[in-house]
């Protein structure tokens, strides 16, 4: 299991992840922008680290700052939550390349499932029922 997870998100999803980690006795690290310093996820995490100014591109979407925060806090894994970087295959791969466990699908899976035609084809091959229609997708 993990000793410490960095949560690369904010708001309700971060709070849900923190609650689940608490139930499993896993330490949590919240990241936050300068605009979110008084947010609940910052208050309830075991640790919190500011990763930049209020703009998402300079904070929650800044992969190098998130990786640096994980390094500084000795996190074992990174949970992306949803939105932001959760569907970014490069982020998943960079986590792996920097020896952090990405809590989510592999970069290859994210890449494949991000394309509707590939996703539908993969589901059909796996025997998952799909609705008819949308020829070519």
Backbone bond lengths (Angstrom), bond angles and torsions (degrees), N, CA, C in turn:
res aa  C-N    CA-C-N  psi(-1)  N-CA   C-N-CA  omega(-1)  CA-C   N-CA-C  phi
1 X - - - 1.459 - - 1.531 108.29 -
2 X 1.284 116.42 -167.13 1.463 122.30 -177.34 1.525 110.53 -110.87
3 X 1.327 115.51 152.32 1.461 120.96 171.91 1.521 110.79 -92.95
4 X 1.349 115.18 -38.07 1.463 119.43 -175.21 1.523 109.86 -149.50
5 X 1.331 115.47 132.57 1.462 122.08 -179.82 1.522 109.44 -119.41
6 X 1.322 115.80 129.95 1.458 121.17 171.31 1.521 107.69 -88.72
7 X 1.315 116.52 131.44 1.462 121.78 -179.28 1.521 108.01 -101.91
8 X 1.328 115.42 111.33 1.466 121.65 -175.76 1.525 110.53 -89.89
9 X 1.324 115.02 55.70 1.453 120.92 -178.51 1.518 108.56 -162.93
10 X 1.321 116.75 -175.03 1.464 120.87 -178.04 1.520 109.46 -143.87
11 X 1.306 116.05 178.98 1.455 121.17 172.35 1.513 114.86 68.05
12 X 1.339 114.44 -149.27 1.461 121.07 -173.59 1.520 112.72 -58.97
13 X 1.321 117.88 -42.99 1.465 118.80 -178.63 1.518 110.54 -62.87
14 X 1.324 117.86 -40.41 1.468 120.22 177.71 1.526 110.33 -62.02
15 X 1.329 117.10 -41.05 1.467 120.34 178.36 1.523 111.68 -63.29
16 X 1.311 117.37 -39.19 1.470 120.43 178.49 1.526 111.04 -65.02
17 X 1.320 115.96 -40.95 1.467 120.04 178.62 1.527 109.87 -66.19
18 X 1.323 117.20 -42.47 1.469 121.28 177.91 1.530 110.22 -59.46
19 X 1.329 116.87 -44.97 1.470 120.25 179.79 1.531 111.08 -61.66
20 X 1.323 117.01 -44.63 1.464 120.44 179.30 1.528 110.83 -63.12
21 X 1.320 116.52 -42.21 1.468 120.33 178.72 1.522 110.94 -63.99
22 X 1.323 117.39 -40.59 1.468 120.73 177.58 1.521 110.90 -59.26
23 X 1.331 116.97 -41.36 1.465 121.06 178.92 1.521 111.70 -64.09
24 X 1.332 116.68 -26.67 1.465 121.95 179.94 1.529 112.66 -99.35
25 X 1.325 116.93 7.01 1.476 123.27 -178.03 1.526 112.59 57.80
26 X 1.323 115.57 40.33 1.464 121.95 176.75 1.523 107.86 -106.73
27 X 1.316 117.01 130.70 1.465 122.14 178.20 1.528 109.44 -70.28
28 X 1.338 115.89 149.87 1.463 120.63 -178.37 1.520 111.70 -125.64
29 X 1.321 113.81 148.91 1.459 121.99 174.36 1.520 107.23 -123.61
30 X 1.313 116.27 123.71 1.461 121.27 175.10 1.520 108.24 -96.82
31 X 1.318 115.53 139.03 1.461 119.57 168.87 1.518 106.44 -103.00
32 X 1.324 115.76 153.80 1.459 118.48 179.45 1.517 110.71 -154.84
33 X 1.328 114.32 153.33 1.460 120.71 173.00 1.523 107.39 -88.35
34 X 1.312 116.03 167.64 1.466 119.53 179.96 1.531 111.65 -59.31
35 X 1.321 117.21 -27.43 1.469 120.67 179.21 1.526 112.33 -74.41
36 X 1.325 116.99 -20.21 1.465 121.30 -174.20 1.524 113.82 -106.13
37 X 1.314 117.55 14.68 1.466 119.51 -173.12 1.532 114.09 -60.79
38 X 1.321 117.99 -23.16 1.469 120.73 179.79 1.530 112.42 -105.69
39 X 1.308 117.24 14.47 1.465 121.57 -178.96 1.529 111.06 -72.19
40 X 1.326 115.31 157.04 1.463 120.41 -177.12 1.522 113.28 -63.08
41 X 1.335 117.72 -36.30 1.463 117.85 -178.87 1.526 110.87 -64.06
42 X 1.319 117.42 -31.05 1.468 121.96 177.12 1.530 109.44 -69.14
43 X 1.313 115.98 -41.56 1.465 121.52 -178.67 1.527 112.36 -66.30
44 X 1.333 117.36 -40.96 1.456 120.47 -172.31 1.526 114.90 -90.35
45 X 1.306 118.88 -13.75 1.469 120.61 176.52 1.526 109.46 -72.52
46 X 1.319 116.20 156.80 1.465 120.48 177.24 1.521 111.54 -67.79
47 X 1.326 115.69 -35.19 1.461 122.17 177.72 1.521 107.73 -138.10
48 X 1.315 116.24 158.24 1.466 120.70 176.40 1.520 108.46 -145.82
49 X 1.321 114.99 143.98 1.455 120.10 -178.71 1.530 109.34 -140.10
50 X 1.321 115.70 130.84 1.463 120.98 178.76 1.525 108.76 -77.26
51 X 1.320 115.82 131.04 1.464 119.63 -178.62 1.524 113.44 -113.08
52 X 1.322 117.34 8.76 1.453 117.71 175.78 1.511 114.12 149.34
53 X 1.332 115.25 -174.95 1.460 121.37 -179.07 1.528 111.93 -71.09
54 X 1.325 115.37 -178.49 1.463 121.82 -171.49 1.521 115.19 -65.65
55 X 1.321 119.21 -23.99 1.466 119.11 -177.46 1.526 110.50 -72.79
56 X 1.319 115.93 135.64 1.464 121.09 -178.16 1.517 112.64 -59.05
57 X 1.328 116.98 -37.87 1.465 119.39 -178.65 1.519 112.22 -64.07
58 X 1.314 116.57 -26.36 1.462 120.08 179.70 1.527 112.65 -97.65
59 X 1.318 117.02 -0.23 1.466 119.63 -179.03 1.531 110.91 -133.53
60 X 1.315 118.38 -87.27 1.457 121.81 -172.41 1.531 114.51 -66.47
61 X 1.314 117.97 -17.63 1.468 121.33 177.11 1.525 112.03 -105.69
62 X 1.321 117.18 5.00 1.460 121.55 -178.15 1.531 108.77 -92.43
63 X 1.313 115.08 96.78 1.461 121.39 -173.92 1.522 111.97 -59.75
64 X 1.317 118.22 -43.50 1.469 119.58 -177.33 1.527 111.51 -63.64
65 X 1.313 117.88 -35.74 1.474 120.29 178.03 1.526 111.26 -69.59
66 X 1.308 116.57 -36.35 1.466 120.11 178.53 1.523 110.35 -67.88
67 X 1.319 116.95 -44.10 1.467 120.51 177.81 1.526 110.01 -62.62
68 X 1.322 117.68 -42.60 1.471 121.11 177.63 1.524 111.04 -60.13
69 X 1.328 116.86 -41.51 1.466 120.69 178.46 1.526 110.63 -62.95
70 X 1.320 116.84 -40.69 1.466 120.62 178.28 1.528 110.77 -64.40
71 X 1.324 116.45 -39.94 1.467 120.48 177.87 1.524 111.05 -65.58
72 X 1.323 116.62 -47.21 1.470 121.35 -177.99 1.526 112.96 -62.19
73 X 1.312 116.90 -30.36 1.465 121.12 -177.18 1.526 112.92 -99.22
74 X 1.324 116.84 4.47 1.474 121.78 -179.22 1.528 112.37 54.51
75 X 1.308 115.86 43.13 1.463 120.72 177.85 1.522 109.74 -74.74
76 X 1.327 116.02 149.78 1.465 121.81 177.11 1.520 111.84 -90.73
77 X 1.330 114.50 -32.06 1.459 119.78 -171.80 1.526 109.78 -144.50
78 X 1.324 113.85 162.44 1.461 121.00 178.06 1.525 108.39 -126.93
79 X 1.325 115.11 125.34 1.466 121.16 176.72 1.527 107.27 -105.41
80 X 1.339 118.08 120.33 1.463 119.66 -176.46 1.525 114.85 -81.49
81 X 1.332 117.89 -10.83 1.458 119.03 -173.54 1.517 109.04 68.72
82 X 1.334 117.36 -138.63 1.465 120.10 173.56 1.514 108.37 -130.52
83 X 1.331 116.08 161.41 1.463 119.85 -173.93 1.518 109.64 71.06
84 X 1.306 116.67 -157.85 1.464 123.33 -178.16 1.529 111.06 38.25
85 X 1.321 118.63 -109.99 1.468 122.05 -173.36 1.528 113.67 -101.91
86 X 1.310 118.07 6.02 1.466 120.40 -174.43 1.524 113.71 -63.92
87 X 1.318 117.50 -25.66 1.464 121.02 -179.29 1.521 111.65 -110.92
88 X 1.316 116.46 22.54 1.460 121.82 -179.06 1.526 109.04 -101.58
89 X 1.335 117.94 107.41 1.464 119.42 -177.57 1.526 113.34 -62.63
90 X 1.325 117.07 -30.90 1.467 119.58 178.63 1.527 110.65 -65.07
91 X 1.325 117.40 -38.84 1.461 120.83 178.62 1.526 110.61 -62.71
92 X 1.323 116.68 -46.03 1.467 120.32 178.59 1.524 110.74 -59.02
93 X 1.324 116.87 -42.09 1.464 120.66 -179.37 1.525 111.23 -69.35
94 X 1.323 117.76 -40.64 1.470 121.16 179.26 1.527 110.32 -64.01
95 X 1.320 117.29 -38.43 1.471 119.79 175.33 1.524 109.64 -58.10
96 X 1.314 116.10 -49.76 1.466 121.19 -179.99 1.524 110.93 -61.20
97 X 1.324 117.33 -44.99 1.467 121.64 -179.23 1.525 112.39 -62.09
98 X 1.338 116.51 -25.11 1.464 121.41 179.73 1.530 112.13 -101.10
99 X 1.325 115.61 18.20 1.470 123.05 175.22 1.528 114.44 65.35
100 X 1.322 116.16 31.83 1.460 121.10 172.26 1.519 107.98 -110.16
101 X 1.308 116.04 139.86 1.457 119.86 175.04 1.525 107.60 -77.99
102 X 1.316 116.26 125.72 1.460 122.01 175.73 1.517 106.99 -88.60
103 X 1.305 117.07 118.36 1.462 120.70 -179.06 1.526 107.65 -85.04
104 X 1.307 113.66 92.77 1.453 121.59 -176.36 1.515 108.69 161.69
105 X 1.309 116.88 -172.89 1.461 120.25 -179.88 1.527 111.79 -68.05
106 X 1.315 115.38 161.27 1.466 120.48 177.15 1.523 109.95 -66.45
107 X 1.311 115.51 162.46 1.467 119.65 178.46 1.525 110.70 -60.38
108 X 1.339 117.59 -36.68 1.469 120.73 178.77 1.529 111.37 -64.31
109 X 1.320 116.22 -41.16 1.461 120.15 179.39 1.524 110.80 -66.87
110 X 1.329 116.76 -43.29 1.465 119.90 178.51 1.521 109.79 -60.31
111 X 1.318 116.37 -44.02 1.469 121.58 179.61 1.527 110.35 -60.83
112 X 1.316 116.22 -47.97 1.461 121.17 -177.59 1.528 112.16 -66.08
113 X 1.313 116.90 -45.40 1.463 120.67 -177.08 1.525 112.41 -75.15
114 X 1.316 117.42 -14.52 1.462 121.27 177.92 1.518 113.03 -74.51
115 X 1.319 116.51 -12.44 1.466 122.02 178.58 1.523 107.69 -108.95
116 X 1.327 116.73 118.20 1.464 120.94 -172.65 1.524 113.20 -56.31
117 X 1.319 117.52 -42.63 1.465 119.87 -178.61 1.525 110.34 -63.88
118 X 1.329 117.43 -43.26 1.468 121.12 177.90 1.524 110.82 -64.46
119 X 1.325 116.25 -42.53 1.462 120.67 -178.53 1.528 110.44 -61.48
120 X 1.329 116.60 -46.52 1.463 119.83 -178.56 1.523 110.32 -65.60
121 X 1.317 117.23 -42.33 1.459 121.31 178.37 1.529 110.91 -61.19
122 X 1.319 116.67 -43.28 1.470 121.02 179.09 1.520 111.14 -63.31
123 X 1.316 116.82 -40.88 1.464 120.73 179.70 1.527 110.74 -66.00
124 X 1.332 116.76 -42.16 1.466 120.12 178.06 1.524 110.85 -62.10
125 X 1.330 117.51 -43.61 1.469 121.74 178.57 1.524 111.51 -62.32
126 X 1.327 116.89 -32.36 1.466 121.62 -179.33 1.529 112.19 -83.97
127 X 1.341 116.87 -3.63 1.454 120.59 179.44 1.516 114.54 81.98
128 X 1.313 116.70 16.68 1.463 120.87 178.25 1.526 108.33 -82.23
129 X 1.333 118.07 128.80 1.463 119.38 179.17 1.536 110.85 -64.94
130 X 1.299 115.27 136.06 1.466 120.93 176.40 1.524 107.98 -128.04
131 X 1.319 116.02 154.39 1.459 118.41 -179.86 1.527 109.45 -75.15
132 X 1.324 116.47 146.56 1.463 118.83 178.62 1.527 110.66 -72.22
133 X 1.294 114.59 163.20 1.465 119.48 177.60 1.505 111.42 111.54
134 X 1.306 114.24 -177.73 1.469 121.33 179.98 1.527 111.24 51.64
135 X 1.332 115.46 58.77 1.467 119.94 178.36 1.523 109.69 -51.83
136 X 1.296 115.67 135.10 1.456 120.55 179.80 1.517 113.01 88.74
137 X 1.327 115.42 -8.45 1.481 118.59 176.37 1.504 108.07 -119.11
